[in-house]
Amino acid sequence: YALRHASESKRVGETVLMSLLTLGDKSIAGAAPLTITTVIAALRRVGLETEARALALEAAIGAGL
C-alpha cells in the first residue's frame, strides 16, 4: 500500500525507497512476479520509465527468458 500511495502521489524518492524495500536484498530472480510487476508499475507512475524497463529486463533475464 505504501508503495502505491507514494507513486500515486508522484513522490519519486519515496517510491524508489519503497521499491527497494519491497524487492529486498535478494536477487530479482527470486522475487515474486506480482512484486516485480507492482514495483515496475510504481516506477512508471512516477516517470522512471527507463529504470522500470531495466528492472523488467533484469527480471526476465533472471527468470531465464
All heavy atoms as an XYZ file, in Angstrom:
466
protein
N       0.815     -1.192      0.000
C       0.000      0.000      0.000
C       0.861      1.260      0.000
O       0.558      2.215     -0.702
C      -0.937     -0.018      1.202
C      -1.734      1.257      1.349
C      -2.820      1.505      0.531
C      -1.388      2.204      2.289
C      -3.531      2.667      0.654
C      -2.104      3.364      2.431
C      -3.176      3.603      1.603
O      -3.882      4.755      1.724
N       1.924      1.285      0.767
C       2.784      2.472      0.859
C       3.442      2.784     -0.477
O       3.558      3.952     -0.855
C       3.832      2.281      1.944
N       3.858      1.757     -1.191
C       4.484      1.954     -2.498
C       3.483      2.568     -3.468
O       3.790      3.536     -4.163
C       5.020      0.625     -3.036
C       5.584      0.640     -4.452
C       6.731      1.635     -4.576
C       6.039     -0.756     -4.842
N       2.312      2.024     -3.511
C       1.293      2.548     -4.419
C       0.915      3.988     -4.058
O       0.795      4.850     -4.931
C       0.059      1.659     -4.390
C      -0.986      2.092     -5.370
C      -2.164      1.154     -5.353
N      -3.105      1.582     -6.352
C      -3.845      0.779     -7.061
N      -3.759     -0.513     -6.877
N      -4.677      1.248     -7.942
N       0.746      4.243     -2.776
C       0.392      5.588     -2.331
C       1.483      6.595     -2.706
O       1.190      7.694     -3.194
C       0.144      5.601     -0.826
C      -0.267      6.927     -0.302
N      -1.470      7.511     -0.625
C       0.374      7.802      0.509
C      -1.554      8.686     -0.036
N      -0.446      8.884      0.665
N       2.730      6.234     -2.493
C       3.844      7.124     -2.832
C       3.882      7.407     -4.325
O       4.044      8.557     -4.750
C       5.168      6.501     -2.380
N       3.701      6.370     -5.133
C       3.775      6.568     -6.580
C       2.577      7.346     -7.111
O       2.714      8.177     -7.999
C       3.917      5.231     -7.308
O       2.770      4.424     -7.147
N       1.399      7.102     -6.557
C       0.220      7.854     -6.994
C       0.308      9.317     -6.591
O      -0.274     10.174     -7.251
C      -1.052      7.218     -6.434
C      -1.403      5.919     -7.120
C      -2.606      5.219     -6.522
O      -3.082      5.628     -5.440
O      -3.064      4.250     -7.145
N       1.066      9.602     -5.533
C       1.277     10.984     -5.082
C       2.471     11.623     -5.786
O       2.848     12.752     -5.453
C       1.490     11.006     -3.571
O       0.358     10.484     -2.906
N       3.087     10.878     -6.708
C       4.229     11.356     -7.506
C       5.445     11.708     -6.644
O       6.225     12.598     -6.979
C       3.844     12.555     -8.372
C       2.672     12.311     -9.292
C       3.003     11.258    -10.321
C       1.825     11.095    -11.290
N       1.869      9.854    -11.995
N       5.624     10.998     -5.557
C       6.784     11.201     -4.690
C       7.880     10.233     -5.139
O       7.900      9.066     -4.756
C       6.393     10.996     -3.234
C       5.394     12.055     -2.749
C       5.213     12.058     -1.250
N       4.785     10.783     -0.707
C       3.548     10.514     -0.264
N       2.605     11.431     -0.325
N       3.262      9.337      0.235
N       8.767     10.742     -5.979
C       9.774      9.909     -6.633
C      10.711      9.250     -5.629
O      10.917      8.041     -5.666
C      10.577     10.730     -7.673
C      11.659      9.870     -8.322
C       9.649     11.306     -8.735
N      11.293     10.032     -4.746
C      12.242      9.485     -3.780
C      11.632      8.408     -2.907
O      12.226      7.346     -2.691
N      10.437      8.678     -2.412
C       9.755      7.701     -1.570
C       9.394      6.443     -2.358
O       9.488      5.327     -1.842
C       8.495      8.317     -0.965
C       7.832      7.444      0.062
C       6.642      8.120      0.726
O       6.516      9.357      0.663
O       5.840      7.379      1.323
N       9.021      6.627     -3.621
C       8.692      5.476     -4.470
C       9.914      4.603     -4.693
O       9.831      3.374     -4.606
C       8.119      5.945     -5.822
O       6.915      6.689     -5.576
C       7.828      4.781     -6.741
N      11.045      5.219     -4.952
C      12.281      4.455     -5.148
C      12.649      3.715     -3.870
O      12.977      2.521     -3.900
C      13.433      5.364     -5.618
C      14.764      4.620     -5.595
C      13.144      5.913     -7.011
N      12.578      4.405     -2.734
C      12.895      3.768     -1.453
C      11.960      2.590     -1.175
O      12.405      1.498     -0.817
C      12.807      4.790     -0.317
C      13.016      4.242      1.091
C      14.407      3.640      1.229
C      12.795      5.338      2.117
N      10.666      2.801     -1.362
C       9.697      1.736     -1.111
C       9.897      0.573     -2.098
O       9.698     -0.584     -1.747
C       8.272      2.269     -1.188
C       7.932      3.280     -0.109
S       8.255      2.713      1.579
C       7.205      1.293      1.674
N      10.296      0.887     -3.317
C      10.567     -0.161     -4.302
C      11.727     -1.036     -3.851
O      11.658     -2.274     -3.923
C      10.897      0.457     -5.671
O       9.789      1.123     -6.193
N      12.782     -0.391     -3.376
C      13.942     -1.148     -2.898
C      13.588     -2.005     -1.694
O      14.009     -3.166     -1.599
C      15.083     -0.189     -2.553
C      15.719      0.517     -3.737
C      16.678      1.601     -3.260
C      16.429     -0.472     -4.636
N      12.816     -1.444     -0.782
C      12.399     -2.213      0.393
C      11.491     -3.375     -0.001
O      11.570     -4.464      0.574
C      11.684     -1.300      1.392
C      12.573     -0.276      2.094
C      11.721      0.691      2.909
C      13.611     -0.964      2.958
N      10.633     -3.150     -0.982
C       9.720     -4.197     -1.436
C      10.472     -5.351     -2.081
O      10.153     -6.512     -1.850
C       8.694     -3.611     -2.437
O       7.950     -2.580     -1.775
C       7.750     -4.664     -2.958
N      11.484     -5.026     -2.866
C      12.255     -6.068     -3.548
C      13.190     -6.796     -2.592
O      13.528     -7.959     -2.808
C      13.046     -5.471     -4.705
C      12.203     -5.007     -5.882
C      13.063     -4.241     -6.876
C      11.515     -6.189     -6.561
N      13.640     -6.123     -1.550
C      14.522     -6.760     -0.588
C      15.954     -6.820     -1.076
O      16.312     -6.231     -2.087
N      16.762     -7.585     -0.365
C      18.191     -7.617     -0.663
C      18.616     -8.859     -1.448
O      19.794     -9.098     -1.633
C      19.003     -7.510      0.625
C      18.727     -8.637      1.594
O      17.796     -9.436      1.342
O      19.429     -8.733      2.603
N      17.662     -9.623     -1.926
C      17.982    -10.812     -2.705
C      17.914    -10.505     -4.200
O      17.452     -9.448     -4.608
C      17.017    -11.933     -2.352
C      17.158    -12.345     -0.906
C      16.314    -13.516     -0.566
C      16.591    -13.805      0.898
N      15.755    -14.715      1.512
N      18.332    -11.446     -4.989
C      18.305    -11.288     -6.443
C      16.878    -11.063     -6.935
O      15.925    -11.620     -6.395
C      18.877    -12.557     -7.087
O      18.629    -12.560     -8.472
N      16.763    -10.274     -7.970
C      15.449    -10.014     -8.565
C      14.837    -11.312     -9.086
O      13.613    -11.454     -9.135
C      15.557     -8.953     -9.682
C      14.191     -8.514    -10.182
C      16.343     -9.477    -10.865
C      13.489     -7.594     -9.278
N      15.659    -12.266     -9.435
C      15.161    -13.550     -9.934
C      14.350    -14.289     -8.876
O      13.474    -15.085     -9.199
C      16.331    -14.419    -10.404
N      14.614    -14.004     -7.609
C      13.895    -14.676     -6.536
C      12.625    -13.970     -6.098
O      11.881    -14.483     -5.265
N      12.365    -12.802     -6.672
C      11.174    -12.038     -6.282
C       9.928    -12.614     -6.956
O       9.994    -13.143     -8.067
C      11.342    -10.576     -6.669
N       8.815    -12.493     -6.288
C       7.545    -12.974     -6.834
C       7.131    -12.105     -8.026
O       7.367    -10.893     -8.017
C       6.466    -12.929     -5.765
N       6.536    -12.712     -9.045
C       6.100    -11.941    -10.214
C       5.190    -10.758     -9.858
O       5.323     -9.675    -10.444
C       5.363    -12.966    -11.069
C       5.987    -14.273    -10.701
C       6.305    -14.148     -9.236
N       4.302    -10.937     -8.902
C       3.416     -9.843     -8.513
C       4.208     -8.688     -7.896
O       3.915     -7.517     -8.150
C       2.352    -10.329     -7.527
C       1.354     -9.279     -7.046
C       0.590     -8.686     -8.220
C       0.389     -9.884     -6.043
N       5.221     -9.012     -7.139
C       6.072     -7.981     -6.540
C       6.800     -7.192     -7.620
O       6.834     -5.962     -7.586
C       7.097     -8.620     -5.575
O       6.388     -9.313     -4.549
C       8.018     -7.586     -4.965
N       7.368     -7.899     -8.566
C       8.097     -7.244     -9.653
C       7.156     -6.348    -10.455
O       7.484     -5.198    -10.760
C       8.769     -8.296    -10.562
C       9.825     -9.076     -9.777
C       9.397     -7.636    -11.789
C      10.333    -10.307    -10.481
N       5.985     -6.850    -10.778
C       5.009     -6.083    -11.535
C       4.588     -4.827    -10.784
O       4.469     -3.748    -11.377
C       3.768     -6.952    -11.835
O       4.191     -8.120    -12.530
C       2.755     -6.209    -12.662
N       4.376     -4.954     -9.495
C       3.974     -3.814     -8.666
C       5.048     -2.739     -8.651
O       4.759     -1.545     -8.797
C       3.666     -4.286     -7.235
O       2.615     -5.245     -7.280
C       3.266     -3.128     -6.338
N       6.289     -3.140     -8.494
C       7.400     -2.194     -8.458
C       7.568     -1.517     -9.818
O       7.741     -0.293     -9.893
C       8.704     -2.883     -8.001
C       9.909     -1.981     -8.206
C       8.598     -3.301     -6.546
N       7.503     -2.280    -10.888
C       7.636     -1.705    -12.228
C       6.539     -0.682    -12.480
O       6.799      0.417    -12.989
C       7.638     -2.813    -13.298
C       8.941     -3.615    -13.210
C       7.454     -2.227    -14.700
C       8.967     -4.862    -14.041
N       5.317     -1.009    -12.123
C       4.200     -0.080    -12.316
C       4.406      1.203    -11.508
O       4.137      2.306    -11.999
C       2.888     -0.750    -11.924
N       4.893      1.064    -10.291
C       5.128      2.240     -9.450
C       6.209      3.136    -10.045
O       6.061      4.364    -10.077
C       5.515      1.804     -8.037
N       7.272      2.534    -10.528
C       8.347      3.321    -11.140
C       7.841      4.053    -12.379
O       8.166      5.231    -12.594
C       9.541      2.425    -11.486
C      10.288      1.818    -10.302
C      11.342      0.831    -10.785
C      10.919      2.903     -9.434
N       7.054      3.388    -13.174
C       6.493      4.030    -14.367
C       5.562      5.177    -13.990
O       5.543      6.212    -14.649
C       5.749      3.011    -15.225
C       6.703      1.983    -15.847
C       5.989      1.017    -16.723
N       5.589      1.731    -17.932
C       4.674      1.301    -18.774
N       4.050      0.172    -18.535
N       4.371      1.993    -19.847
N       4.810      4.987    -12.924
C       3.850      6.007    -12.482
C       4.530      7.325    -12.115
O       3.948      8.390    -12.278
C       3.059      5.478    -11.288
C       1.625      5.900    -11.264
C       0.841      5.258    -10.122
N       0.470      3.883    -10.432
C       0.794      2.809     -9.720
N       1.479      2.909     -8.620
N       0.409      1.611    -10.088
N       5.762      7.254    -11.605
C       6.471      8.480    -11.226
C       7.426      8.963    -12.315
O       8.229      9.860    -12.092
C       7.232      8.328     -9.880
C       6.262      8.115     -8.742
C       8.287      7.251     -9.943
N       7.339      8.364    -13.492
C       8.139      8.829    -14.619
C       9.495      8.184    -14.783
O      10.310      8.651    -15.572
N       9.745      7.110    -14.058
C      11.032      6.416    -14.165
C      10.912      5.243    -15.140
O      11.172      4.089    -14.798
C      11.493      5.962    -12.775
C      11.760      7.090    -11.781
C      12.107      6.526    -10.413
C      12.869      8.005    -12.281
N      10.539      5.558    -16.355
C      10.310      4.559    -17.394
C      11.575      3.760    -17.711
O      11.527      2.535    -17.828
C       9.775      5.233    -18.658
C       9.435      4.281    -19.772
C       8.217      3.422    -19.469
O       7.291      3.904    -18.797
O       8.203      2.258    -19.918
N      12.699      4.446    -17.841
C      13.959      3.761    -18.166
C      14.335      2.771    -17.061
O      14.727      1.633    -17.350
C      15.087      4.791    -18.366
O      14.719      5.677    -19.423
C      16.402      4.108    -18.715
N      14.195      3.184    -15.833
C      14.522      2.313    -14.705
C      13.556      1.143    -14.618
O      13.955      0.016    -14.307
C      14.517      3.117    -13.409
C      15.645      4.127    -13.287
C      15.444      5.415    -14.079
O      14.394      5.574    -14.748
O      16.348      6.270    -14.036
N      12.292      1.398    -14.910
C      11.293      0.329    -14.899
C      11.612     -0.706    -15.977
O      11.522     -1.913    -15.731
C       9.896      0.905    -15.107
N      11.981     -0.235    -17.145
C      12.349     -1.165    -18.235
C      13.594     -1.974    -17.878
O      13.662     -3.169    -18.169
C      12.585     -0.393    -19.534
C      11.337      0.097    -20.183
C      11.677      0.881    -21.448
N      10.495      1.445    -22.020
C       9.826      0.907    -23.026
N      10.249     -0.223    -23.559
N       8.749      1.484    -23.508
N      14.563     -1.321    -17.258
C      15.784     -2.025    -16.858
C      15.467     -3.112    -15.837
O      16.004     -4.233    -15.921
C      16.802     -1.039    -16.294
N      14.590     -2.801    -14.904
C      14.187     -3.785    -13.901
C      13.442     -4.948    -14.554
O      13.677     -6.113    -14.228
C      13.321     -3.126    -12.835
C      12.896     -4.015    -11.677
C      14.099     -4.501    -10.890
C      11.947     -3.257    -10.769
N      12.567     -4.642    -15.493
C      11.822     -5.690    -16.199
C      12.774     -6.592    -16.978
O      12.622     -7.822    -16.973
C      10.799     -5.065    -17.144
N      13.756     -6.001    -17.623
C      14.737     -6.780    -18.377
C      15.557     -7.662    -17.441
O      15.780     -8.846    -17.719
C      15.656     -5.844    -19.164
C      16.733     -6.511    -20.003
C      16.113     -7.436    -21.046
C      17.590     -5.449    -20.674
N      15.993     -7.102    -16.330
C      16.748     -7.886    -15.349
C      15.920     -9.056    -14.812
O      16.415    -10.170    -14.653
C      17.179     -6.987    -14.203
C      18.098     -7.656    -13.218
C      18.570     -6.738    -12.105
O      18.452     -5.512    -12.236
O      19.061     -7.279    -11.102
N      14.635     -8.811    -14.556
C      13.758     -9.869    -14.067
C      13.574    -10.956    -15.126
O      13.583    -12.158    -14.808
C      12.403     -9.298    -13.672
N      13.417    -10.553    -16.373
C      13.240    -11.525    -17.460
C      14.486    -12.391    -17.644
O      14.406    -13.613    -17.777
C      12.909    -10.792    -18.775
N      15.642    -11.752    -17.607
C      16.899    -12.499    -17.737
C      17.066    -13.447    -16.540
O      17.457    -14.597    -16.707
C      18.093    -11.535    -17.874
C      18.022    -10.827    -19.226
C      19.412    -12.283    -17.709
C      19.006     -9.696    -19.381
N      16.763    -12.946    -15.351
C      16.862    -13.770    -14.156
C      15.931    -14.968    -14.169
O      16.226    -16.009    -13.588
N      14.809    -14.824    -14.876
C      13.844    -15.909    -14.980
C      14.176    -16.865    -16.121
O      13.491    -17.858    -16.330
C      12.430    -15.355    -15.171
N      15.222    -16.529    -16.861
C      15.659    -17.397    -17.943
C      14.933    -17.187    -19.264
O      14.959    -18.045    -20.139
N      14.298    -16.052    -19.413
C      13.595    -15.769    -20.674
C      14.516    -15.220    -21.721
O      15.471    -14.609    -21.504
C      12.446    -14.783    -20.447
C      11.358    -15.280    -19.495
C      10.312    -14.182    -19.311
C      10.691    -16.508    -20.035
